[in-house]
Each structure stands twice: as C-alpha cells, then as structure tokens.
Amino acid sequence: MLRRLNALMLLAALVAAFALYSVKYDTRRLEARVEAQERALEKAQADVTILTAERTYLARPERLEPLARLIGMVPIASTQYLRLGGSDTPPGDGAADAAERRAGHAQPRLRWPQDTAR
C-alpha cells in the first residue's frame, strides 16, 4: 500500500512538473507575442505622427495657392453667391426672397458665372 502511494505521488509530481513546464513555455510565447505587438503599435504611432506632419506641411496655403493658380483656379468672386431658395434672378425680385428677408435667415449660395466653364 505504501508503495502504491509513493508511486502515485511520484506520478503526480511528474504530471505537475510537466504542467508547470507547459505553462512556463506558453507564458514566454505569449510575452514574446505581446512585445512584438507593442513594437508594431509604437511603429504605427510613429508613422501616424510622421504622416500627420507631412500632411500639414503639404497643405500649407502658401504652397497650394501657386499650384491652384497653375491649373486655373481663382478665389471665389462675390457674384458667385445666391440666396438659398432663390432663383438665378438678382436678390429681391421674388416672393421667396421677400420671405427669406422676413425670416431673417437668408444664406448665400454658390453660383457659377455665366462665362466660366463648370
């Protein structure tokens, strides 16, 4: 009986040692995976910072204005605005314009000049 108990305890110790080794191995593997993901995250954050700075640099108005003028773009003229709900007639010529003036919330609307291409 004592021999069986000793054999059972030896077997339990071996199983526990194997389980402990397995847990240790899995833990190290997971730690390596987490470290790799943290490095990838840091690299992605650095890339986002760099790309944001590049976008800010490239979107400067003093850089874009000459390029826009090269392709024929010009600033918006005051004649390109219309009132919301209005037609192509000048403001003040219709009932809708009068209603907008009474309401007090008339908004400008972009209008293309007749002589320019759209």
N, C-alpha and C positions, 0 to 999 in steps of 0.2 A: 504494500500500500504506500509506503514511504517512497519507494522507487517511482511509482506511478505519479505521485505528487511532484517529485523532483523533475521527472521527465516533462510533465505538464508545465511546470514553472519555467523550465528551460525553453520549451516551445513558445510559451507566452513571451519570454524575454526576446527570443529571436524575431517573433512577429512584431513586437513593439519596436525593436531596432530597425527592422525593415520599413515599418510605417514612418518612423522618425526620419530615416534617410530619404524616403519618398517625399515627405512634407518639406524637408530642407531643400531638396532638389527643385521642387515646384516653386518654392518661395524665391529661390535665386533666379529662376527663369522668369518669374513674374516681375521681380525687381529690375532685371535687365530690360524687359519689355517696357516697363514704366519709364525708365531712364531714357530709352530710345524715343518714346513718345514725347517726353518732356523736351528733349533736344529738338525734335521736329517742331514742336509748338514754339519754342524760342526762335527757331529759324523762320517760321512762318510769321511771327510777330515782327521780327526784324525786317522781313520782306515787305510787310504791310507798311511799316514806318518809312522805308525807303521809297516805296511806290507812292505813298501819300505826299512825300516831299517832292518827288518828281512831277506828280500831277499839279501840285501847287506852283512849281517852277514853270511848267509848260503852260499854265492857264493865266499867266500874267497878262493884263490888258496891254501893256506896252509892247509885248511880244506879239499878241494876237491882232492888234489893230493894223499894222502894216500888211500882215498876211490876208486879213479880211478885205482890205482895200485892193490888194492884188487881184482878188477874184471878183471884184466889182461890188462889194458890199459897202453901203454908206449908212450913216446914222439915220434914225427914223426922223422924218420930217413931220411938222405939226399938221400938215394937210393929210396925213395918213390916218388920222383918228376920226372916228364917228361916235355918235352916242349909241348906247345899247338900245335895241328895239327900233332904231331909226332906219331910214332907207338911205339911198345914195344921194338924196337931196340935202341941201345945206340945213343945219340945225334951225329949228324954229318954224319950219314950213308945214308941219303936220300936227295932227291931234295927238299922236304918240309922243312927240317931242314936248308938247304942252303938258301932257300928263306926267312925263318924266320930270319936268321942271317943277310941277306942283308937288310931286312926291319927294323931290329933293335928293334923289339917289342916282342921278344920271352918271353913267360910267363911260369913259372913252372906249372906242372900239377901233382896231387897226383897219385901215383902208388903203388899198394899193392905188397909187396914182394911175391915171388912165394911160400915160405914155410909157410906163415901165413894164417889163415882162414879169410874169409871176413865176 
